[in-house]
Amino acid sequence: MKFKLICFTIFIFLVGAFSLAKNNNYDGIKILKVYDGDTVLAEINDKKYKSINTFRIRLVGIDCLEGSKSQRAEYQAKKYNLTLDEVVNGGNIAGAILKQELKNKTITFEFRGIDKYSRALGIIYANDENINDKMLNTEYCMPYPD
């Protein structure tokens, strides 16, 4: 019960924070960590409310190969007719590509919602370039229905 309350509180915070953004866009996002090809940890310095918040962002509309052995990686191996090692290797490459695409660039985030794991969903732009689309152009990421 406590976990559900915490998740709900985070959900309400994210919805409130992002709904205040003009056109649901945030500029000056700092990427703290790249988890894989479609998920990052980000920080926003909200100067208006004098607060710094961290949150996970899931790139909407794409699904990259997993970077570690998991049930999801096994599912992808079967779905895409790959070995588990090929999935994990591809997932690690996707993460490295995303990290390189975001390195030393001005990041903007277009908020699109929140998923069932309390991650912010949206599009990341690096120097005004759509990173979601760029990741889709790699062989390690596929379209994922919104």
N, CA, C and O atoms as a GROMACS GRO file, in nm:
protein
  584
    1MET      N    1   0.083  -0.120   0.000
    1MET     CA    2   0.000   0.000   0.000
    1MET      C    3   0.087   0.126   0.000
    1MET      O    4   0.058   0.222  -0.071
    2LYS      N    5   0.194   0.122   0.081
    2LYS     CA    6   0.283   0.237   0.090
    2LYS      C    7   0.348   0.264  -0.046
    2LYS      O    8   0.362   0.380  -0.087
    3PHE      N    9   0.390   0.156  -0.116
    3PHE     CA   10   0.452   0.170  -0.247
    3PHE      C   11   0.356   0.235  -0.346
    3PHE      O   12   0.396   0.322  -0.423
    4LYS      N   13   0.230   0.192  -0.345
    4LYS     CA   14   0.130   0.250  -0.435
    4LYS      C   15   0.110   0.398  -0.406
    4LYS      O   16   0.094   0.478  -0.499
    5LEU      N   17   0.111   0.435  -0.279
    5LEU     CA   18   0.095   0.576  -0.242
    5LEU      C   19   0.213   0.658  -0.291
    5LEU      O   20   0.196   0.769  -0.340
    6ILE      N   21   0.334   0.602  -0.279
    6ILE     CA   22   0.453   0.673  -0.326
    6ILE      C   23   0.447   0.690  -0.477
    6ILE      O   24   0.474   0.798  -0.528
    7CYS      N   25   0.412   0.583  -0.550
    7CYS     CA   26   0.400   0.590  -0.696
    7CYS      C   27   0.294   0.692  -0.737
    7CYS      O   28   0.314   0.769  -0.831
    8PHE      N   29   0.183   0.693  -0.667
    8PHE     CA   30   0.076   0.788  -0.699
    8PHE      C   31   0.123   0.930  -0.674
    8PHE      O   32   0.094   1.020  -0.754
    9THR      N   33   0.195   0.953  -0.566
    9THR     CA   34   0.247   1.086  -0.534
    9THR      C   35   0.344   1.132  -0.643
    9THR      O   36   0.338   1.246  -0.687
   10ILE      N   37   0.432   1.043  -0.687
   10ILE     CA   38   0.526   1.077  -0.794
   10ILE      C   39   0.450   1.108  -0.922
   10ILE      O   40   0.481   1.205  -0.992
   11PHE      N   41   0.349   1.027  -0.951
   11PHE     CA   42   0.267   1.048  -1.069
   11PHE      C   43   0.203   1.187  -1.066
   11PHE      O   44   0.210   1.260  -1.165
   12ILE      N   45   0.142   1.222  -0.955
   12ILE     CA   46   0.076   1.353  -0.942
   12ILE      C   47   0.178   1.465  -0.957
   12ILE      O   48   0.150   1.565  -1.022
   13PHE      N   49   0.297   1.448  -0.897
   13PHE     CA   50   0.402   1.549  -0.908
   13PHE      C   51   0.442   1.568  -1.054
   13PHE      O   52   0.451   1.681  -1.103
   14LEU      N   53   0.467   1.457  -1.124
   14LEU     CA   54   0.511   1.467  -1.263
   14LEU      C   55   0.405   1.529  -1.352
   14LEU      O   56   0.435   1.614  -1.437
   15VAL      N   57   0.281   1.488  -1.333
   15VAL     CA   58   0.172   1.545  -1.412
   15VAL      C   59   0.163   1.695  -1.387
   15VAL      O   60   0.152   1.774  -1.480
   16GLY      N   61   0.169   1.734  -1.261
   16GLY     CA   62   0.161   1.876  -1.226
   16GLY      C   63   0.280   1.954  -1.280
   16GLY      O   64   0.264   2.062  -1.335
   17ALA      N   65   0.398   1.898  -1.263
   17ALA     CA   66   0.518   1.968  -1.309
   17ALA      C   67   0.519   1.985  -1.459
   17ALA      O   68   0.548   2.093  -1.509
   18PHE      N   69   0.486   1.879  -1.531
   18PHE     CA   70   0.489   1.888  -1.675
   18PHE      C   71   0.372   1.966  -1.732
   18PHE      O   72   0.385   2.025  -1.840
   19SER      N   73   0.261   1.969  -1.664
   19SER     CA   74   0.147   2.043  -1.718
   19SER      C   75   0.169   2.194  -1.710
   19SER      O   76   0.101   2.271  -1.779
   20LEU      N   77   0.263   2.236  -1.627
   20LEU     CA   78   0.294   2.378  -1.618
   20LEU      C   79   0.379   2.427  -1.734
   20LEU      O   80   0.389   2.548  -1.758
   21ALA      N   81   0.440   2.335  -1.805
   21ALA     CA   82   0.531   2.373  -1.913
   21ALA      C   83   0.453   2.427  -2.032
   21ALA      O   84   0.350   2.372  -2.071
   22LYS      N   85   0.504   2.535  -2.089
   22LYS     CA   86   0.442   2.590  -2.209
   22LYS      C   87   0.457   2.488  -2.321
   22LYS      O   88   0.568   2.444  -2.350
   23ASN      N   89   0.346   2.451  -2.384
   23ASN     CA   90   0.344   2.351  -2.491
   23ASN      C   91   0.401   2.217  -2.446
   23ASN      O   92   0.442   2.136  -2.530
   24ASN      N   93   0.405   2.191  -2.316
   24ASN     CA   94   0.458   2.067  -2.262
   24ASN      C   95   0.603   2.041  -2.300
   24ASN      O   96   0.645   1.926  -2.311
   25ASN      N   97   0.680   2.147  -2.322
   25ASN     CA   98   0.822   2.135  -2.354
   25ASN      C   99   0.906   2.188  -2.239
   25ASN      O  100   0.871   2.287  -2.175
   26TYR      N  101   1.017   2.121  -2.214
   26TYR     CA  102   1.114   2.167  -2.115
   26TYR      C  103   1.249   2.182  -2.183
   26TYR      O  104   1.293   2.092  -2.254
   27ASP      N  105   1.313   2.295  -2.161
   27ASP     CA  106   1.447   2.319  -2.213
   27ASP      C  107   1.548   2.302  -2.100
   27ASP      O  108   1.514   2.308  -1.982
   28GLY      N  109   1.672   2.281  -2.138
   28GLY     CA  110   1.779   2.276  -2.040
   28GLY      C  111   1.777   2.153  -1.952
   28GLY      O  112   1.821   2.158  -1.837
   29ILE      N  113   1.727   2.043  -2.002
   29ILE     CA  114   1.729   1.918  -1.929
   29ILE      C  115   1.872   1.867  -1.924
   29ILE      O  116   1.945   1.874  -2.023
   30LYS      N  117   1.912   1.817  -1.810
   30LYS     CA  118   2.045   1.757  -1.795
   30LYS      C  119   2.028   1.606  -1.786
   30LYS      O  120   1.954   1.557  -1.700
   31ILE      N  121   2.095   1.533  -1.872
   31ILE     CA  122   2.090   1.387  -1.869
   31ILE      C  123   2.194   1.338  -1.769
   31ILE      O  124   2.313   1.363  -1.785
   32LEU      N  125   2.148   1.268  -1.666
   32LEU     CA  126   2.238   1.218  -1.562
   32LEU      C  127   2.289   1.078  -1.594
   32LEU      O  128   2.402   1.043  -1.561
   33LYS      N  129   2.202   0.996  -1.658
   33LYS     CA  130   2.240   0.857  -1.685
   33LYS      C  131   2.160   0.805  -1.803
   33LYS      O  132   2.041   0.836  -1.818
   34VAL      N  133   2.224   0.725  -1.886
   34VAL     CA  134   2.156   0.654  -1.994
   34VAL      C  135   2.145   0.509  -1.950
   34VAL      O  136   2.246   0.441  -1.933
   35TYR      N  137   2.022   0.462  -1.931
   35TYR     CA  138   2.001   0.324  -1.888
   35TYR      C  139   2.017   0.228  -2.005
   35TYR      O  140   2.080   0.123  -1.992
   36ASP      N  141   1.959   0.264  -2.118
   36ASP     CA  142   1.964   0.182  -2.239
   36ASP      C  143   1.926   0.271  -2.356
   36ASP      O  144   1.930   0.393  -2.344
   37GLY      N  145   1.889   0.212  -2.468
   37GLY     CA  146   1.862   0.291  -2.588
   37GLY      C  147   1.734   0.371  -2.586
   37GLY      O  148   1.713   0.456  -2.673
   38ASP      N  149   1.646   0.346  -2.487
   38ASP     CA  150   1.519   0.420  -2.485
   38ASP      C  151   1.480   0.474  -2.348
   38ASP      O  152   1.366   0.518  -2.330
   39THR      N  153   1.571   0.471  -2.251
   39THR     CA  154   1.539   0.522  -2.117
   39THR      C  155   1.659   0.595  -2.058
   39THR      O  156   1.772   0.545  -2.061
   40VAL      N  157   1.634   0.714  -2.002
   40VAL     CA  158   1.740   0.793  -1.939
   40VAL      C  159   1.692   0.847  -1.804
   40VAL      O  160   1.572   0.850  -1.776
   41LEU      N  161   1.786   0.888  -1.723
   41LEU     CA  162   1.758   0.960  -1.600
   41LEU      C  163   1.793   1.105  -1.627
   41LEU      O  164   1.904   1.136  -1.672
   42ALA      N  165   1.699   1.194  -1.600
   42ALA     CA  166   1.719   1.336  -1.632
   42ALA      C  167   1.697   1.423  -1.509
   42ALA      O  168   1.636   1.382  -1.410
   43GLU      N  169   1.748   1.544  -1.519
   43GLU     CA  170   1.732   1.643  -1.413
   43GLU      C  171   1.684   1.772  -1.477
   43GLU      O  172   1.730   1.812  -1.584
   44ILE      N  173   1.589   1.836  -1.409
   44ILE     CA  174   1.544   1.967  -1.456
   44ILE      C  175   1.557   2.065  -1.340
   44ILE      O  176   1.517   2.036  -1.227
   45ASN      N  177   1.614   2.178  -1.370
   45ASN     CA  178   1.627   2.284  -1.272
   45ASN      C  179   1.512   2.381  -1.296
   45ASN      O  180   1.516   2.462  -1.389
   46ASP      N  181   1.411   2.372  -1.213
   46ASP     CA  182   1.292   2.456  -1.228
   46ASP      C  183   1.319   2.588  -1.156
   46ASP      O  184   1.297   2.600  -1.035
   47LYS      N  185   1.367   2.686  -1.230
   47LYS     CA  186   1.406   2.814  -1.171
   47LYS      C  187   1.286   2.889  -1.114
   47LYS      O  188   1.299   2.962  -1.016
   48LYS      N  189   1.170   2.872  -1.176
   48LYS     CA  190   1.050   2.941  -1.128
   48LYS      C  191   1.016   2.899  -0.985
   48LYS      O  192   0.983   2.982  -0.901
   49TYR      N  193   1.024   2.767  -0.960
   49TYR     CA  194   0.991   2.716  -0.827
   49TYR      C  195   1.114   2.684  -0.742
   49TYR      O  196   1.103   2.627  -0.634
   50LYS      N  197   1.230   2.722  -0.794
   50LYS     CA  198   1.357   2.705  -0.723
   50LYS      C  199   1.373   2.562  -0.671
   50LYS      O  200   1.399   2.540  -0.553
   51SER      N  201   1.358   2.466  -0.762
   51SER     CA  202   1.375   2.326  -0.725
   51SER      C  203   1.445   2.250  -0.837
   51SER      O  204   1.437   2.288  -0.954
   52ILE      N  205   1.513   2.145  -0.799
   52ILE     CA  206   1.577   2.056  -0.894
   52ILE      C  207   1.512   1.920  -0.877
   52ILE      O  208   1.505   1.867  -0.766
   53ASN      N  209   1.463   1.864  -0.986
   53ASN     CA  210   1.394   1.737  -0.982
   53ASN      C  211   1.459   1.638  -1.078
   53ASN      O  212   1.501   1.676  -1.187
   54THR      N  213   1.467   1.512  -1.037
   54THR     CA  214   1.516   1.408  -1.126
   54THR      C  215   1.400   1.314  -1.158
   54THR      O  216   1.311   1.292  -1.076
   55PHE      N  217   1.403   1.260  -1.278
   55PHE     CA  218   1.299   1.169  -1.322
   55PHE      C  219   1.351   1.085  -1.437
   55PHE      O  220   1.445   1.124  -1.507
   56ARG      N  221   1.289   0.969  -1.457
   56ARG     CA  222   1.325   0.883  -1.569
   56ARG      C  223   1.239   0.920  -1.689
   56ARG      O  224   1.119   0.947  -1.676
   57ILE      N  225   1.302   0.921  -1.806
   57ILE     CA  226   1.232   0.949  -1.931
   57ILE      C  227   1.239   0.823  -2.017
   57ILE      O  228   1.346   0.765  -2.035
   58ARG      N  229   1.126   0.784  -2.070
   58ARG     CA  230   1.117   0.674  -2.166
   58ARG      C  231   1.085   0.737  -2.301
   58ARG      O  232   0.983   0.804  -2.315
   59LEU      N  233   1.172   0.717  -2.399
   59LEU     CA  234   1.151   0.772  -2.532
   59LEU      C  235   1.026   0.707  -2.592
   59LEU      O  236   1.022   0.586  -2.612
   60VAL      N  237   0.927   0.788  -2.620
   60VAL     CA  238   0.799   0.738  -2.667
   60VAL      C  239   0.810   0.694  -2.813
   60VAL      O  240   0.880   0.755  -2.893
   61GLY      N  241   0.738   0.586  -2.845
   61GLY     CA  242   0.729   0.542  -2.983
   61GLY      C  243   0.840   0.450  -3.030
   61GLY      O  244   0.839   0.407  -3.145
   62ILE      N  245   0.935   0.418  -2.942
   62ILE     CA  246   1.043   0.327  -2.981
   62ILE      C  247   1.064   0.220  -2.875
   62ILE      O  248   1.031   0.239  -2.758
   63ASP      N  249   1.118   0.108  -2.918
   63ASP     CA  250   1.156   0.000  -2.827
   63ASP      C  251   1.292  -0.050  -2.873
   63ASP      O  252   1.306  -0.105  -2.982
   64CYS      N  253   1.392  -0.030  -2.789
   64CYS     CA  254   1.527  -0.075  -2.823
   64CYS      C  255   1.553  -0.210  -2.759
   64CYS      O  256   1.489  -0.248  -2.661
   65LEU      N  257   1.648  -0.282  -2.816
   65LEU     CA  258   1.686  -0.410  -2.760
   65LEU      C  259   1.735  -0.391  -2.617
   65LEU      O  260   1.793  -0.288  -2.583
   66GLU      N  261   1.712  -0.491  -2.534
   66GLU     CA  262   1.751  -0.487  -2.393
   66GLU      C  263   1.901  -0.506  -2.378
   66GLU      O  264   1.963  -0.580  -2.455
   67GLY      N  265   1.960  -0.438  -2.281
   67GLY     CA  266   2.103  -0.445  -2.259
   67GLY      C  267   2.145  -0.545  -2.153
   67GLY      O  268   2.264  -0.554  -2.120
   68SER      N  269   2.050  -0.619  -2.100
   68SER     CA  270   2.084  -0.723  -2.001
   68SER      C  271   1.988  -0.840  -2.018
   68SER      O  272   1.879  -0.825  -2.072
   69LYS      N  273   2.030  -0.956  -1.971
   69LYS     CA  274   1.947  -1.075  -1.983
   69LYS      C  275   1.828  -1.062  -1.888
   69LYS      O  276   1.844  -1.044  -1.767
   70SER      N  277   1.710  -1.072  -1.945
   70SER     CA  278   1.586  -1.058  -1.869
   70SER      C  279   1.475  -1.127  -1.946
   70SER      O  280   1.495  -1.176  -2.058
   71GLN      N  281   1.358  -1.132  -1.886
   71GLN     CA  282   1.244  -1.188  -1.958
   71GLN      C  283   1.214  -1.107  -2.084
   71GLN      O  284   1.179  -1.163  -2.188
   72ARG      N  285   1.227  -0.978  -2.072
   72ARG     CA  286   1.202  -0.891  -2.188
   72ARG      C  287   1.303  -0.921  -2.299
   72ARG      O  288   1.267  -0.926  -2.416
   73ALA      N  289   1.429  -0.942  -2.262
   73ALA     CA  290   1.532  -0.975  -2.361
   73ALA      C  291   1.502  -1.110  -2.427
   73ALA      O  292   1.520  -1.126  -2.548
   74GLU      N  293   1.455  -1.206  -2.349
   74GLU     CA  294   1.418  -1.337  -2.404
   74GLU      C  295   1.300  -1.321  -2.501
   74GLU      O  296   1.298  -1.384  -2.607
   75TYR      N  297   1.204  -1.237  -2.465
   75TYR     CA  298   1.090  -1.210  -2.553
   75TYR      C  299   1.138  -1.150  -2.685
   75TYR      O  300   1.094  -1.191  -2.792
   76GLN      N  301   1.229  -1.051  -2.676
   76GLN     CA  302   1.280  -0.987  -2.797
   76GLN      C  303   1.358  -1.086  -2.883
   76GLN      O  304   1.347  -1.083  -3.006
   77ALA      N  305   1.436  -1.173  -2.820
   77ALA     CA  306   1.513  -1.272  -2.896
   77ALA      C  307   1.419  -1.360  -2.978
   77ALA      O  308   1.444  -1.386  -3.096
   78LYS      N  309   1.312  -1.403  -2.915
   78LYS     CA  310   1.215  -1.488  -2.986
   78LYS      C  311   1.143  -1.408  -3.095
   78LYS      O  312   1.127  -1.455  -3.207
   79LYS      N  313   1.099  -1.288  -3.061
   79LYS     CA  314   1.023  -1.204  -3.155
   79LYS      C  315   1.104  -1.168  -3.280
   79LYS      O  316   1.052  -1.170  -3.391
   80TYR      N  317   1.231  -1.134  -3.260
   80TYR     CA  318   1.314  -1.087  -3.371
   80TYR      C  319   1.409  -1.195  -3.425
   80TYR      O  320   1.497  -1.166  -3.506
   81ASN      N  321   1.390  -1.319  -3.379
   81ASN     CA  322   1.470  -1.432  -3.425
   81ASN      C  323   1.620  -1.408  -3.405
   81ASN      O  324   1.701  -1.424  -3.497
   82LEU      N  325   1.655  -1.367  -3.283
   82LEU     CA  326   1.794  -1.342  -3.244
   82LEU      C  327   1.830  -1.431  -3.127
   82LEU      O  328   1.742  -1.486  -3.060
   83THR      N  329   1.959  -1.446  -3.102
   83THR     CA  330   2.001  -1.514  -2.980
   83THR      C  331   1.991  -1.414  -2.865
   83THR      O  332   1.986  -1.293  -2.887
   84LEU      N  333   1.988  -1.464  -2.744
   84LEU     CA  334   1.984  -1.376  -2.628
   84LEU      C  335   2.108  -1.287  -2.622
   84LEU      O  336   2.099  -1.169  -2.587
   85ASP      N  337   2.224  -1.344  -2.658
   85ASP     CA  338   2.347  -1.264  -2.660
   85ASP      C  339   2.341  -1.153  -2.765
   85ASP      O  340   2.392  -1.044  -2.742
   86GLU      N  341   2.280  -1.181  -2.880
   86GLU     CA  342   2.264  -1.077  -2.982
   86GLU      C  343   2.175  -0.964  -2.934
   86GLU      O  344   2.201  -0.847  -2.962
   87VAL      N  345   2.069  -0.998  -2.861
   87VAL     CA  346   1.980  -0.895  -2.806
   87VAL      C  347   2.056  -0.809  -2.707
   87VAL      O  348   2.052  -0.686  -2.715
   88VAL      N  349   2.126  -0.871  -2.613
   88VAL     CA  350   2.198  -0.796  -2.510
   88VAL      C  351   2.308  -0.710  -2.571
   88VAL      O  352   2.326  -0.595  -2.532
   89ASN      N  353   2.382  -0.766  -2.667
   89ASN     CA  354   2.486  -0.688  -2.735
   89ASN      C  355   2.425  -0.569  -2.808
   89ASN      O  356   2.477  -0.458  -2.799
   90GLY      N  357   2.315  -0.592  -2.880
   90GLY     CA  358   2.247  -0.483  -2.950
   90GLY      C  359   2.193  -0.378  -2.855
   90GLY      O  360   2.198  -0.258  -2.884
   91GLY      N  361   2.141  -0.422  -2.741
   91GLY     CA  362   2.091  -0.328  -2.641
   91GLY      C  363   2.202  -0.240  -2.585
   91GLY      O  364   2.182  -0.121  -2.562
   92ASN      N  365   2.317  -0.300  -2.562
   92ASN     CA  366   2.431  -0.222  -2.512
   92ASN      C  367   2.480  -0.122  -2.616
   92ASN      O  368   2.519  -0.010  -2.583
   93ILE      N  369   2.479  -0.163  -2.742
   93ILE     CA  370   2.517  -0.071  -2.850
   93ILE      C  371   2.416   0.043  -2.859
   93ILE      O  372   2.455   0.159  -2.875
   94ALA      N  373   2.287   0.011  -2.849
   94ALA     CA  374   2.183   0.116  -2.854
   94ALA      C  375   2.204   0.217  -2.741
   94ALA      O  376   2.193   0.338  -2.762
   95GLY      N  377   2.235   0.169  -2.622
   95GLY     CA  378   2.262   0.259  -2.510
   95GLY      C  379   2.382   0.349  -2.536
   95GLY      O  380   2.380   0.468  -2.504
   96ALA      N  381   2.486   0.292  -2.594
   96ALA     CA  382   2.606   0.370  -2.626
   96ALA      C  383   2.576   0.476  -2.732
   96ALA      O  384   2.625   0.588  -2.725
   97ILE      N  385   2.494   0.439  -2.831
   97ILE     CA  386   2.456   0.536  -2.935
   97ILE      C  387   2.377   0.651  -2.873
   97ILE      O  388   2.404   0.768  -2.902
   98LEU      N  389   2.280   0.619  -2.787
   98LEU     CA  390   2.200   0.724  -2.724
   98LEU      C  391   2.288   0.815  -2.639
   98LEU      O  392   2.273   0.937  -2.643
   99LYS      N  393   2.378   0.756  -2.564
   99LYS     CA  394   2.469   0.835  -2.480
   99LYS      C  395   2.551   0.932  -2.566
   99LYS      O  396   2.568   1.048  -2.529
  100GLN      N  397   2.601   0.885  -2.678
  100GLN     CA  398   2.679   0.970  -2.768
  100GLN      C  399   2.594   1.081  -2.828
  100GLN      O  400   2.640   1.194  -2.842
  101GLU      N  401   2.470   1.049  -2.865
  101GLU     CA  402   2.380   1.147  -2.925
  101GLU      C  403   2.345   1.261  -2.828
  101GLU      O  404   2.317   1.372  -2.871
  102LEU      N  405   2.348   1.232  -2.698
  102LEU     CA  406   2.309   1.332  -2.598
  102LEU      C  407   2.428   1.407  -2.539
  102LEU      O  408   2.410   1.510  -2.472
  103LYS      N  409   2.546   1.358  -2.562
  103LYS     CA  410   2.667   1.412  -2.500
  103LYS      C  411   2.695   1.556  -2.544
  103LYS      O  412   2.701   1.586  -2.663
  104ASN      N  413   2.711   1.644  -2.445
  104ASN     CA  414   2.748   1.784  -2.467
  104ASN      C  415   2.652   1.859  -2.559
  104ASN      O  416   2.695   1.944  -2.638
  105LYS      N  417   2.523   1.829  -2.550
  105LYS     CA  418   2.425   1.897  -2.634
  105LYS      C  419   2.316   1.959  -2.546
  105LYS      O  420   2.294   1.917  -2.433
  106THR      N  421   2.250   2.058  -2.602
  106THR     CA  422   2.137   2.119  -2.533
  106THR      C  423   2.016   2.027  -2.550
  106THR      O  424   1.977   1.994  -2.662
  107ILE      N  425   1.958   1.986  -2.438
  107ILE     CA  426   1.850   1.888  -2.439
  107ILE      C  427   1.716   1.957  -2.412
  107ILE      O  428   1.702   2.038  -2.321
  108THR      N  429   1.618   1.922  -2.494
  108THR     CA  430   1.480   1.965  -2.475
  108THR      C  431   1.394   1.840  -2.468
  108THR      O  432   1.420   1.741  -2.537
  109PHE      N  433   1.293   1.844  -2.384
  109PHE     CA  434   1.206   1.729  -2.366
  109PHE      C  435   1.062   1.770  -2.393
  109PHE      O  436   1.012   1.867  -2.335
  110GLU      N  437   0.994   1.695  -2.480
  110GLU     CA  438   0.853   1.716  -2.511
  110GLU      C  439   0.772   1.609  -2.437
  110GLU      O  440   0.774   1.492  -2.476
  111PHE      N  441   0.703   1.649  -2.334
  111PHE     CA  442   0.628   1.557  -2.248
  111PHE      C  443   0.504   1.503  -2.320
  111PHE      O  444   0.430   1.580  -2.380
  112ARG      N  445   0.483   1.371  -2.313
  112ARG     CA  446   0.368   1.307  -2.376
  112ARG      C  447   0.283   1.225  -2.280
  112ARG      O  448   0.177   1.176  -2.318
  113GLY      N  449   0.327   1.210  -2.154
  113GLY     CA  450   0.248   1.132  -2.058
  113GLY      C  451   0.338   1.059  -1.961
  113GLY      O  452   0.458   1.083  -1.953
  114ILE      N  453   0.276   0.969  -1.886
  114ILE     CA  454   0.348   0.889  -1.787
  114ILE      C  455   0.308   0.744  -1.807
  114ILE      O  456   0.190   0.713  -1.827
  115ASP      N  457   0.407   0.654  -1.803
  115ASP     CA  458   0.375   0.513  -1.823
  115ASP      C  459   0.346   0.442  -1.690
  115ASP      O  460   0.351   0.504  -1.584
  116LYS      N  461   0.317   0.313  -1.698
  116LYS     CA  462   0.280   0.237  -1.579
  116LYS      C  463   0.396   0.219  -1.481
  116LYS      O  464   0.374   0.176  -1.368
  117TYR      N  465   0.518   0.253  -1.522
  117TYR     CA  466   0.634   0.245  -1.434
  117TYR      C  467   0.672   0.382  -1.378
  117TYR      O  468   0.782   0.400  -1.325
  118SER      N  469   0.583   0.479  -1.391
  118SER     CA  470   0.602   0.617  -1.342
  118SER      C  471   0.714   0.690  -1.416
  118SER      O  472   0.774   0.783  -1.361
  119ARG      N  473   0.742   0.650  -1.538
  119ARG     CA  474   0.842   0.722  -1.618
  119ARG      C  475   0.770   0.826  -1.703
  119ARG      O  476   0.658   0.803  -1.750
  120ALA      N  477   0.834   0.939  -1.722
  120ALA     CA  478   0.781   1.040  -1.814
  120ALA      C  479   0.802   0.990  -1.956
  120ALA      O  480   0.911   0.944  -1.991
  121LEU      N  481   0.699   0.998  -2.036
  121LEU     CA  482   0.708   0.958  -2.176
  121LEU      C  483   0.719   1.082  -2.264
  121LEU      O  484   0.653   1.182  -2.239
  122GLY      N  485   0.803   1.075  -2.365
  122GLY     CA  486   0.812   1.190  -2.454
  122GLY      C  487   0.921   1.178  -2.556
  122GLY      O  488   0.981   1.073  -2.577
  123ILE      N  489   0.946   1.291  -2.619
  123ILE     CA  490   1.047   1.301  -2.724
  123ILE      C  491   1.162   1.385  -2.670
  123ILE      O  492   1.141   1.492  -2.613
  124ILE      N  493   1.283   1.336  -2.689
  124ILE     CA  494   1.402   1.411  -2.650
  124ILE      C  495   1.462   1.472  -2.777
  124ILE      O  496   1.479   1.405  -2.879
  125TYR      N  497   1.495   1.600  -2.767
  125TYR     CA  498   1.565   1.670  -2.873
  125TYR      C  499   1.703   1.709  -2.822
  125TYR      O  500   1.717   1.758  -2.710
  126ALA      N  501   1.805   1.685  -2.903
  126ALA     CA  502   1.942   1.728  -2.870
  126ALA      C  503   1.983   1.825  -2.979
  126ALA      O  504   1.991   1.789  -3.097
  127ASN      N  505   2.009   1.949  -2.939
  127ASN     CA  506   2.037   2.056  -3.036
  127ASN      C  507   1.929   2.058  -3.145
  127ASN      O  508   1.958   2.068  -3.264
  128ASP      N  509   1.804   2.050  -3.101
  128ASP     CA  510   1.685   2.056  -3.187
  128ASP      C  511   1.668   1.936  -3.281
  128ASP      O  512   1.583   1.940  -3.370
  129GLU      N  513   1.746   1.832  -3.264
  129GLU     CA  514   1.733   1.711  -3.346
  129GLU      C  515   1.653   1.606  -3.268
  129GLU      O  516   1.683   1.579  -3.152
  130ASN      N  517   1.552   1.547  -3.332
  130ASN     CA  518   1.466   1.448  -3.269
  130ASN      C  519   1.544   1.318  -3.248
  130ASN      O  520   1.574   1.246  -3.342
  131ILE      N  521   1.577   1.291  -3.123
  131ILE     CA  522   1.657   1.173  -3.089
  131ILE      C  523   1.576   1.045  -3.100
  131ILE      O  524   1.630   0.940  -3.135
  132ASN      N  525   1.446   1.052  -3.070
  132ASN     CA  526   1.362   0.932  -3.086
  132ASN      C  527   1.370   0.882  -3.231
  132ASN      O  528   1.390   0.763  -3.255
  133ASP      N  529   1.355   0.975  -3.327
  133ASP     CA  530   1.363   0.937  -3.468
  133ASP      C  531   1.502   0.885  -3.503
  133ASP      O  532   1.517   0.789  -3.578
  134LYS      N  533   1.603   0.949  -3.449
  134LYS     CA  534   1.741   0.908  -3.478
  134LYS      C  535   1.766   0.766  -3.428
  134LYS      O  536   1.832   0.687  -3.495
  135MET      N  537   1.713   0.733  -3.309
  135MET     CA  538   1.731   0.598  -3.256
  135MET      C  539   1.656   0.496  -3.341
  135MET      O  540   1.701   0.382  -3.356
  136LEU      N  541   1.542   0.535  -3.395
  136LEU     CA  542   1.466   0.444  -3.483
  136LEU      C  543   1.544   0.410  -3.609
  136LEU      O  544   1.519   0.306  -3.671
  137ASN      N  545   1.636   0.495  -3.648
  137ASN     CA  546   1.717   0.470  -3.768
  137ASN      C  547   1.835   0.378  -3.742
  137ASN      O  548   1.913   0.351  -3.833
  138THR      N  549   1.849   0.329  -3.618
  138THR     CA  550   1.951   0.230  -3.590
  138THR      C  551   1.888   0.092  -3.605
  138THR      O  552   1.765   0.080  -3.607
  139GLU      N  553   1.968  -0.010  -3.616
  139GLU     CA  554   1.915  -0.146  -3.627
  139GLU      C  555   1.878  -0.204  -3.491
  139GLU      O  556   1.834  -0.318  -3.484
  140TYR      N  557   1.895  -0.127  -3.384
  140TYR     CA  558   1.876  -0.178  -3.248
  140TYR      C  559   1.745  -0.132  -3.185
  140TYR      O  560   1.713  -0.173  -3.073
  141CYS      N  561   1.670  -0.048  -3.256
  141CYS     CA  562   1.544   0.004  -3.204
  141CYS      C  563   1.434  -0.011  -3.309
  141CYS      O  564   1.457   0.004  -3.429
  142MET      N  565   1.316  -0.042  -3.261
  142MET     CA  566   1.202  -0.063  -3.349
  142MET      C  567   1.087   0.027  -3.305
  142MET      O  568   1.084   0.074  -3.191
  143PRO      N  569   0.992   0.052  -3.394
  143PRO     CA  570   0.874   0.130  -3.355
  143PRO      C  571   0.797   0.057  -3.244
  143PRO      O  572   0.787  -0.066  -3.243
  144TYR      N  573   0.744   0.136  -3.153
  144TYR     CA  574   0.664   0.081  -3.043
  144TYR      C  575   0.536   0.162  -3.036
  144TYR      O  576   0.541   0.285  -3.030
  145PRO      N  577   0.421   0.096  -3.037
  145PRO     CA  578   0.295   0.173  -3.036
  145PRO      C  579   0.282   0.257  -2.910
  145PRO      O  580   0.317   0.214  -2.801
  146ASP      N  581   0.231   0.377  -2.928
  146ASP     CA  582   0.211   0.470  -2.813
  146ASP      C  583   0.102   0.422  -2.723
  146ASP      O  584   0.072   0.486  -2.622
   0.00000   0.00000   0.00000
